[in-house]
Amino acid sequence: MNDEARTTAQPTGLDQVNLMDRYWRAANYISVGQIYLLDNPLLREPLKAEHVKPRLLGHWGTTPGLNFIYVHLNRVIRERGLEILFICGPGHGGPAMVANTWLEGTYSEIYPEIGQGEDGLRKLFRQFSFPGGVPSHAAPETPGSIHEGGELGYALVHAFGAAFDNPDLVVACVVGDGEAETGPLAAAWHSNKFLNPASDGAVLPILHLNGYKIANPTILARMDDVELRSLFAGYGYEPFFVEGHEPVPMHRMMATKLGTALDRIRFIQKRARASGWQGERPLWPMIVLRSPKGWTGPKEVDGKKVEDFWRSHQVPVSNARGNEGHRKILEDWMRSYEPEKLFDKSGRLLPELAALAPTGPKRMGATPYANGGLLKRDLVLPDWRSLALDVPRPGGAKAEATRILGSYLRHVMRLNADARNFRLMGPDETSSNRLDDVFEVTNRVWMQRIEPYDVHLSRDGRVMEVLSEHLCQGWLEGYLLTGRHGLFSCYEAFIHIVDSMVNQHAKWLKTSRELAWRKPIASLNYLLTSHVWRQDHNGFSHQDPGFADFVANKKADTVRLYFPPDANTLLWITEHCLKTYNRINVITAGKQPAPQWLSVEDAEAHCRAGAGAW
């Protein structure tokens, strides 16, 4: 490791730390206000019962840690000119995302009715987790988000999907210690074995250990630093620990460790992008942040421990409207942030604090990487007719439909090689599904050791294979949500593994279509083979057509189902699906030798008509 890699960022000066701490307090104040207040947003008068929402919904526990991370990322964006995409893994981190995008100005630009000032702040508070308002988690309505926070497990895999083929992007992915207990998240740590530092961006995982989930301690938080360091070193990461509860020392430590981690990333990429790089897999940095759950909130309520315990997970003070003692705790808590030192008389953030945020599209709430339709370029597609089979009469030819499709996808890969905006995902089934022709123009990406006898492995492949449907799905979602295209090929019986992920993506698409500022993204395309009708090899264990039933219960403007009867209809349908946007397209097609029925002309006529008899 050379001197540049050993560089440790210099501690941030006291004045800068004080400003950042005030900004953090502003974000915390706004986060608490969203959970609790209907009115009196700046506490210009004593807090009354009618100022408090009648039903309290939201999650405080993870929020101060997210706010802490956000203000530090703001600093490095300004200092280093970075492009950073923020992915909020903790499920209900919505208060933090909304607070910070309002503070930086993005929220008011997108939603002008939620302006900068006291009235805008009142509306911001009132709408949160309220009828007709906004969700309590990061969602499509949240500026800067590509990640539906309603279900845990997918933050890290989305982060890597976003980083692939985005060489100038750093994806800062916060992983909550509750989410870290899920299977998909545990597998997602291995995504670094597929990240090429020469041509891809970087993912900076920030593992936030606040100790507790809803009502229990978390596994990783109860592991000591030695054990954690060994665990993540085994995954291929270099962890940097930020631990404590006193704000000023924590700000200094976070500034130093974050700077060091970014220096490591710069060194890794600079070396990989220089001549002479041999393709070594780097040891990527990550940050382990240990901070109290419910940090800066009430330490006790009704004589029971709250801060640094699971009772701070949701609403620490449960009856602030109906209980005067609780209301006093809430008011003291909110006044502890000293709002009079954060906002001016009109309710705007003070200028010296507003200056800490990046400007324009550098703001994490305004980055185009979080609104992928702004970056999407249409694929260059071959003429499917030139690759079609000659079918002189119905049943007059025999072929493997997906093998013909493999030839089409080979051309898609070739035509879009320079744009680097198309990838093929699958759980070790590209060859099994007869798509081998793609290997004439690309390989499987692989950043581990490559042996001389390995087949179709390279550092720069466009095919991504890993025996985890969760990773394939999550990578592709992250790739699409940041403006690119792809296809997920899988056995029909085992695509069920990602049912829940498909649900979440469908919800994202439905809501996004209702938001004019969210630009359309490329469709999520599935090719399901080894289907129920032809199980020549595996039999009953591999028979399950139920995924079609599962997605068919969604609206047709979100999901489309295709059952091409032969190769030529499969070619037409695939070209059609690759041109669509904001949909989930499910193509079920056979890979076994089978009679071919339709000529080019008949196939096109049949596909344009839809279901038919012939």
SULGI-V684314 format. One record per residue. N is the residue number from 1. PHI is phi in degrees with one decimal (* if undefined). OMEGA is omega in radians with two decimals (999 if undefined). Layout:
BEGIN
N;PHI;OMEGA
N;PHI;OMEGA
END
This chain:
BEGIN
1;*;-3.07
2;-88.6;-3.04
3;-63.6;-3.12
4;-63.5;-3.13
5;-67.3;-3.13
6;-86.2;-3.08
7;-58.5;3.02
8;-115.4;-3.10
9;-60.6;3.13
10;-75.2;3.12
11;-58.3;3.12
12;-75.2;-3.11
13;-62.6;-3.04
14;-61.0;3.13
15;-60.9;3.13
16;-64.4;3.12
17;-60.9;-3.14
18;-63.2;3.10
19;-64.7;3.13
20;-64.2;3.12
21;-64.9;3.09
22;-65.9;3.09
23;-61.2;3.10
24;-60.4;3.12
25;-62.3;3.10
26;-61.8;3.12
27;-63.9;3.10
28;-64.0;3.13
29;-58.9;-3.12
30;-65.7;3.12
31;-64.5;3.11
32;-64.4;3.13
33;-59.1;3.12
34;-63.0;-3.10
35;-70.8;-2.90
36;-110.1;-2.81
37;-102.0;2.94
38;-98.4;-3.03
39;-153.4;-3.12
40;59.1;-2.96
41;-65.4;-3.13
42;-107.6;3.13
43;53.5;3.10
44;-74.5;3.05
45;-140.6;3.12
46;-56.2;-3.08
47;-71.7;3.13
48;-114.9;-3.11
49;-57.6;-3.08
50;-71.1;3.07
51;-80.2;-3.02
52;-101.4;3.13
53;-61.5;-3.14
54;-68.6;3.07
55;-128.1;-3.05
56;-98.4;-3.13
57;-133.0;3.13
58;141.7;-3.06
59;-134.1;-3.13
60;-89.3;-2.89
61;-51.2;-3.10
62;-83.1;-2.91
63;-63.8;-3.10
64;-63.9;3.07
65;-66.4;3.09
66;-63.6;3.10
67;-62.1;3.11
68;-60.8;3.14
69;-64.9;-3.06
70;-61.9;-3.11
71;-65.7;3.10
72;-72.8;3.05
73;-66.7;3.05
74;-54.2;-3.10
75;-61.7;-3.07
76;-71.7;3.04
77;-62.3;-3.13
78;-66.5;-3.05
79;-73.6;-3.00
80;-111.5;-3.13
81;67.4;-3.04
82;-78.2;2.91
83;-99.2;-3.10
84;-122.5;2.99
85;-103.2;-3.09
86;-99.5;3.08
87;-114.7;-3.04
88;-96.9;-3.13
89;-71.7;-3.12
90;-53.0;-2.87
91;-52.6;-3.04
92;-113.9;3.12
93;-86.4;-3.10
94;-53.8;3.14
95;-56.2;-3.13
96;-69.5;-3.12
97;-62.7;-3.14
98;-67.7;-3.13
99;-59.1;-3.05
100;-72.9;3.11
101;-72.8;3.01
102;-71.4;-3.13
103;-61.4;-3.12
104;-81.0;3.07
105;99.5;-3.09
106;-62.6;-3.05
107;-59.6;-3.12
108;-70.5;3.08
109;-68.7;-3.13
110;-77.9;-3.13
111;-120.3;-3.03
112;-59.1;3.13
113;-68.5;3.07
114;-100.0;-3.00
115;-77.6;3.05
116;-83.7;-3.10
117;133.1;-3.01
118;-63.3;-3.13
119;-66.7;3.09
120;-63.6;3.12
121;-64.1;3.10
122;-59.8;3.13
123;-66.1;3.11
124;-60.6;3.13
125;-64.9;-3.02
126;-64.3;-3.03
127;-75.8;-2.98
128;-69.4;3.09
129;48.8;-3.03
130;-132.0;-3.14
131;-50.8;-3.10
132;77.4;-3.09
133;-101.5;-3.07
134;-118.2;-3.11
135;-67.8;3.14
136;-85.0;-3.13
137;-118.4;3.03
138;-62.7;-2.98
139;-148.5;3.11
140;-56.0;3.13
141;-67.8;-3.05
142;-86.3;3.09
143;-58.2;3.10
144;85.9;-3.06
145;-101.4;2.89
146;-120.2;-2.90
147;-127.5;3.08
148;-74.2;-3.00
149;-85.6;-3.08
150;-73.8;-3.14
151;-137.1;-3.04
152;-90.3;2.97
153;123.6;-2.91
154;-117.3;-3.06
155;-61.7;-3.02
156;-69.9;3.14
157;-68.5;3.02
158;-64.3;3.14
159;-60.9;3.13
160;-67.8;3.07
161;-58.2;3.12
162;-68.5;-3.06
163;-78.4;-3.12
164;-58.0;3.09
165;63.9;3.01
166;-119.7;-2.94
167;-64.3;-3.11
168;-96.5;-3.01
169;-101.9;2.92
170;-111.8;3.11
171;-101.6;3.09
172;-89.7;-3.01
173;-113.5;3.10
174;-87.3;3.12
175;-108.6;3.08
176;-73.8;-3.09
177;-73.6;2.97
178;-72.4;3.11
179;-59.3;-3.10
180;-64.6;3.12
181;-87.7;-3.12
182;-82.9;3.14
183;-63.1;3.14
184;-58.8;3.13
185;-68.4;3.13
186;-60.2;3.11
187;-71.2;-3.03
188;-64.8;3.09
189;-57.2;-3.12
190;-76.5;3.13
191;-61.0;3.13
192;-66.1;3.08
193;-76.7;-3.12
194;-122.0;-3.09
195;-96.4;-3.10
196;-94.6;-3.08
197;-67.1;3.12
198;-77.3;-3.00
199;-126.4;-3.14
200;-106.9;2.99
201;-79.8;-3.12
202;-122.6;3.00
203;-113.6;3.05
204;-109.0;3.09
205;-70.8;3.05
206;-121.0;-3.11
207;-81.1;-3.07
208;-96.5;-3.14
209;-99.0;3.03
210;-101.8;2.89
211;99.6;-2.96
212;-143.7;2.95
213;-103.4;-3.02
214;-64.3;-3.05
215;-148.1;-3.10
216;-153.1;2.99
217;-68.8;3.12
218;-101.4;-3.04
219;-63.3;-3.05
220;-67.2;-3.11
221;-67.2;3.13
222;-89.6;3.00
223;-88.7;3.13
224;-79.9;-3.03
225;-63.4;-3.14
226;-62.7;-3.12
227;-67.8;3.11
228;-63.8;-3.14
229;-60.9;3.12
230;-65.6;3.14
231;-58.5;-3.05
232;-78.7;2.98
233;-62.9;3.08
234;-64.9;3.06
235;-75.0;3.14
236;102.4;-3.14
237;-123.2;3.01
238;-110.1;-3.08
239;-82.8;3.02
240;-116.6;-3.01
241;-97.9;3.02
242;-123.6;-2.98
243;-138.9;3.07
244;149.6;3.12
245;-141.5;3.10
246;-79.5;-2.98
247;-56.7;-3.04
248;-63.3;3.07
249;-60.5;3.13
250;-68.1;3.08
251;-61.1;-3.13
252;-63.1;-3.11
253;-65.9;-3.14
254;-64.4;3.13
255;-59.9;-3.11
256;-67.9;-3.07
257;-70.0;3.09
258;-64.5;3.09
259;-61.4;3.12
260;-64.3;3.13
261;-61.9;3.13
262;-69.8;3.03
263;-62.9;3.10
264;-60.6;3.14
265;-60.7;3.14
266;-60.2;-3.14
267;-65.6;-3.14
268;-58.4;-3.09
269;-70.8;3.13
270;-62.8;3.13
271;-66.4;-3.10
272;-70.0;-3.08
273;-94.2;3.07
274;-94.9;3.10
275;-66.6;3.11
276;95.9;3.11
277;-65.7;-3.06
278;-96.3;3.08
279;88.6;-3.13
280;-63.2;3.09
281;-78.5;-3.07
282;-79.7;2.98
283;-95.0;-3.04
284;-78.4;3.12
285;-77.7;2.97
286;-148.0;3.12
287;-117.8;3.00
288;-108.8;-3.11
289;-103.8;3.04
290;-103.3;3.09
291;-141.5;-3.08
292;-66.5;2.99
293;-67.1;-3.09
294;70.1;-3.08
295;-52.3;-3.14
296;74.1;3.11
297;-88.1;3.13
298;-59.7;-3.14
299;-76.6;3.11
300;-142.4;2.99
301;-137.7;-3.10
302;54.8;3.08
303;76.6;-3.11
304;-113.8;-3.12
305;-62.3;-3.14
306;-122.3;3.14
307;-63.2;-3.12
308;62.9;3.10
309;-155.8;-3.04
310;-67.0;3.13
311;-65.5;3.10
312;-88.5;-3.02
313;-58.9;-3.07
314;-108.9;-3.07
315;-110.1;-3.01
316;-64.2;-3.14
317;-113.2;-2.83
318;-84.3;-3.03
319;-134.5;-3.08
320;-69.8;3.11
321;-82.2;-3.02
322;-99.3;-3.06
323;-123.1;-3.07
324;-62.5;3.11
325;-64.2;3.09
326;-64.5;-3.14
327;-64.0;3.09
328;-64.6;3.10
329;-61.2;3.14
330;-62.8;-3.11
331;-64.6;3.11
332;-61.3;3.12
333;-60.1;-3.09
334;-67.6;3.12
335;-71.3;3.12
336;-64.1;3.10
337;-81.9;3.10
338;56.1;-3.09
339;-58.7;3.13
340;-66.4;3.09
341;-99.6;-3.09
342;-116.1;-3.04
343;-123.3;3.10
344;-82.8;-3.05
345;-63.7;3.14
346;-85.1;-3.12
347;95.0;3.08
348;-84.6;3.04
349;-60.7;-3.11
350;-59.8;-3.04
351;-55.7;-3.10
352;-66.8;3.07
353;-86.2;3.11
354;-58.7;-3.12
355;-68.8;3.13
356;-75.3;-3.10
357;-80.0;3.00
358;-63.7;-3.13
359;-123.3;3.06
360;56.2;-3.09
361;-72.7;3.04
362;-73.5;3.08
363;-61.8;-3.09
364;-66.7;3.05
365;-77.3;-3.06
366;-113.7;-3.09
367;-61.7;3.11
368;-64.5;3.10
369;-64.6;3.10
370;-93.7;3.08
371;-138.2;-2.87
372;-55.8;3.11
373;-60.4;3.07
374;-67.1;-3.07
375;-102.0;-3.01
376;-64.1;3.00
377;-115.4;3.13
378;-61.5;3.05
379;-69.8;2.93
380;-88.7;-3.02
381;-115.0;3.07
382;-73.2;3.04
383;-76.0;-3.06
384;-60.6;-3.11
385;-62.4;-3.12
386;-70.1;-3.12
387;-110.5;-3.05
388;-73.2;3.08
389;-79.7;2.99
390;-83.8;-3.14
391;-116.9;-3.04
392;-66.9;3.13
393;-157.8;3.12
394;-55.4;-3.09
395;81.6;-3.05
396;-85.2;3.08
397;-147.8;3.12
398;-133.1;-3.10
399;-163.5;3.01
400;-95.2;-3.00
401;-58.1;-3.08
402;-71.7;3.05
403;-67.0;3.05
404;-64.1;3.09
405;-62.9;3.10
406;-57.1;3.09
407;-65.5;3.10
408;-62.8;-3.13
409;-65.7;3.05
410;-58.1;3.13
411;-69.5;3.08
412;-59.7;3.11
413;-59.4;-3.07
414;-65.4;-3.06
415;-69.7;-3.10
416;-113.3;-3.10
417;-62.5;-3.11
418;-71.2;3.13
419;-71.4;3.14
420;49.8;-3.10
421;-132.7;3.09
422;-140.1;3.07
423;-135.8;3.10
424;-111.6;-3.11
425;-108.7;3.04
426;-178.9;-3.14
427;-84.1;3.06
428;64.2;-3.03
429;-131.7;-3.10
430;-60.5;3.12
431;-71.5;3.12
432;-58.5;-3.13
433;-88.2;2.99
434;68.5;3.13
435;-100.7;-3.01
436;-55.6;-3.07
437;-58.4;3.14
438;-62.1;-3.11
439;-75.3;2.99
440;-75.0;-3.08
441;-124.0;3.14
442;-153.7;3.14
443;-137.0;2.96
444;-82.1;3.10
445;-72.5;-3.03
446;-159.8;-3.11
447;-101.6;3.04
448;-82.0;3.09
449;-61.7;3.09
450;-114.5;3.13
451;-85.9;-3.12
452;-58.9;-3.09
453;-92.1;3.09
454;-65.9;-3.05
455;-119.3;3.02
456;56.0;2.99
457;-114.5;3.06
458;-158.4;3.10
459;-71.5;-2.94
460;-123.9;-3.13
461;-74.1;3.10
462;-103.0;3.10
463;-100.2;-3.11
464;-118.2;-3.14
465;-123.3;3.05
466;-154.2;-3.03
467;-83.0;3.08
468;-148.5;3.09
469;-60.4;3.11
470;-59.6;-3.14
471;-67.6;3.12
472;-59.4;3.14
473;-62.9;-3.09
474;-67.1;3.07
475;-57.4;-3.08
476;-66.6;3.10
477;-60.5;3.12
478;-61.7;3.13
479;-66.8;3.14
480;-68.2;-3.06
481;-67.6;3.07
482;-106.5;2.89
483;101.0;-3.12
484;-113.9;-3.03
485;-132.8;3.09
486;-173.9;3.14
487;-141.5;3.13
488;-112.2;3.14
489;-102.9;-3.04
490;-156.0;2.97
491;-63.4;-3.08
492;-58.3;-3.03
493;-67.7;-2.97
494;-104.9;3.06
495;-69.2;3.07
496;-56.1;-3.10
497;-56.3;-3.08
498;-104.8;-3.12
499;-49.2;-3.06
500;-65.8;3.09
501;-64.4;3.11
502;-63.3;3.08
503;-55.8;-3.10
504;-64.5;3.14
505;-66.7;3.11
506;-62.8;3.09
507;-63.4;3.12
508;-59.5;-3.11
509;-63.5;-3.13
510;-59.7;-3.11
511;-68.8;-3.11
512;-60.6;3.14
513;-63.8;-3.13
514;-89.1;-3.11
515;-112.0;-3.06
516;-61.2;-3.09
517;-79.5;3.07
518;-83.9;-3.10
519;-83.7;-3.06
520;-61.5;3.07
521;-110.0;3.11
522;-62.5;-3.09
523;-69.7;3.02
524;-86.8;-3.01
525;-109.0;3.08
526;-112.5;2.89
527;-117.4;-3.13
528;-105.1;-3.11
529;-126.7;-3.05
530;49.5;-2.93
531;-83.6;-2.97
532;-61.3;-3.03
533;-79.2;-3.12
534;-135.6;3.07
535;-119.6;-3.05
536;-64.1;-3.01
537;-109.8;-2.96
538;-94.1;3.05
539;81.1;-2.92
540;-58.8;-3.10
541;-62.5;-3.10
542;-107.3;3.13
543;-110.9;3.06
544;-168.8;3.12
545;-86.4;-2.94
546;-69.4;3.13
547;-61.9;3.10
548;-62.8;3.07
549;-61.5;-3.07
550;-61.8;-3.09
551;-80.7;-3.11
552;-68.4;3.12
553;-81.2;3.09
554;-96.1;-3.06
555;-67.4;-3.07
556;-67.5;3.09
557;-79.1;3.06
558;-109.2;-3.04
559;-121.2;3.01
560;-126.9;3.14
561;-113.2;-3.11
562;-132.1;3.12
563;-128.6;-3.09
564;-64.5;-3.09
565;-81.3;-3.13
566;-158.4;-3.01
567;-66.8;-3.07
568;-67.8;3.07
569;-68.3;3.09
570;-63.3;3.12
571;-63.3;-3.13
572;-60.8;-3.08
573;-64.7;-3.13
574;-63.7;3.09
575;-58.8;3.13
576;-59.6;-3.10
577;-64.4;-3.14
578;-69.1;3.09
579;-94.7;-3.06
580;-84.9;3.14
581;-144.5;3.08
582;55.8;3.09
583;-130.8;2.92
584;-115.3;-3.11
585;-105.6;-3.13
586;-115.5;3.13
587;-106.7;3.08
588;-112.0;-3.02
589;-143.0;-3.12
590;-80.0;3.09
591;-110.7;-3.10
592;-82.4;3.05
593;-56.8;-3.06
594;-152.6;3.08
595;-60.8;3.10
596;-107.2;-2.90
597;-112.3;-2.92
598;-120.0;3.01
599;-70.8;3.12
600;-56.0;-3.08
601;-65.6;-3.11
602;-68.8;3.13
603;-63.6;-3.13
604;-65.6;3.13
605;-62.4;3.13
606;-63.6;-3.10
607;-67.2;3.13
608;-69.5;3.14
609;-79.7;-3.07
610;90.7;-3.13
611;-58.5;-3.12
612;-162.9;3.09
613;-115.0;3.12
614;-153.6;999
END
